[in-house]
Amino acid sequence: MRDVEHLVRVAGVFVLVISAFLIARHFLVPETFGKYGHYRAAAATEMGSLPLRYAGEPACLRCHAEQAKAKAGGGHRGVHCESCHGALEAHAQDPKAAQASKPGEAQMRAFCGSCHAKDISRPAKFPQQDLEQHNPGMPCSQCHNPHNPKP
Amino acid sequence: MLSRRQFLKTAAATALALAGRALAAPLAAAEKFFHDPPWKRKKPYWGYAIDTTKCIGCGRCVGACKTENDVPREPFYFRTWVERYAVRRDGETGVDSPNGGQDGYPPLRDPQEVAKSFFVPKLCNQCEHSPCVQVCPVGASYKTEDGVVMVDRKTCIGCRYCIQACPYGSRYFHPVLRVADKCTLCYHRIHKGLRPACVEVCPTGTRMFGDLSDPQSAVTRFRETERVLVLKPEMGTEPKVVYKGLDKEVR
């Protein structure tokens, strides 16, 4: 083969550029990238390790079996504890340090009304009351046990 | 110098070798050739369902999501929200979502004109062909092996292209973290066997969550017994969130 010097030089440039690219790639691409797909696998793990704020129903049952039993027999059986009592993971971890909250008598009509106030947008079969006609001013818990609210 | 024959032989050999490598590419590349849904092949594969005929617009889901996921409390950052539709007799439809429905809704100004009114909870549809994953310029938006679409907070550069691309408006720009953010199906909860926060606190059973690859899960049974629709099917995004009771006015 004669007169290939110019080709060798071009090939050399290619080799240099490609190796520079491969070296840079080795340092720049994150470690877990490509493990499960075109993303950094550690990102999914990071999202999976975020802190919990809501404990979930089984957590409450461990200590509050009595309330759970009362609830299971009534209209609120599908309503999870944290729906009314707020986020309870902190309470589940350390019951004394983080007390659970429950709506006070003053806020009760507004609180229960947030679900049960009469509203034409709500499904007709859902139990609703016109709160201005239905015992106005009285806190709901006077007649309805929140855990088993028999009307 | 190479002869023509030699050159052609070398080129053919190289082409064959490259083709062989391409065929051995990971299964994900060949994903699009499978006709059955991914949850027939991958376990678990998370799905979600919403029964809008049960939604009472209490807004518990919106508040729970904000608490669970540290979503800023200002009234325009939502991973999930509830819309109220009021279809009037003259054909006009009004939609409102005051603070996402978190604090309930003000009474309709003209209830006597309203023919029907209902609530539609919305969230990220965890699309199978999500446009948000496709457009991300840096690969920060991705879909996991179990079907959840998420954002890699360390890689996102905050260009907001995915927020623009989502046809459902599910994404927002996190003001503190300065990255795109969205519903992750409470990824940190579902791996511990818990349900997403919105599903936990929903008092009426409107929201359902489960493993699509499990024939006994709530979501699979819902999909197989109820008449369900998805939002904006014409977009070709193949959402995984199915709705019962969608009206033609729902956008």
Interface residues (C-beta under 8 A of the other chain):
Chain A: M1 R2 V4 P30 Y36 G37 H38 Y39 R40 A43 A44 E46 M47 G48 S49 L50 P51 L52 R53 Y54 G56 E57 H76 G78 V79 H80 E82 S83 G86 A87 S114 C115 D119 I120 S121 R122 P123 F126
Chain B: M1 A28 T53 K54 C55 I56 G57 C58 G59 R60 A64 T67 E68 N69 R84 A86 G104 Y105 P107 L108 P111 V114 S117 F118 F119 G139 A140 Y142 K143 T144 E145 M150 D152 R153 K154 T155 T184 Y187 H188 R189 H191 K192 L194 R195 A197 E200 V201 C202 P203 T204 G205
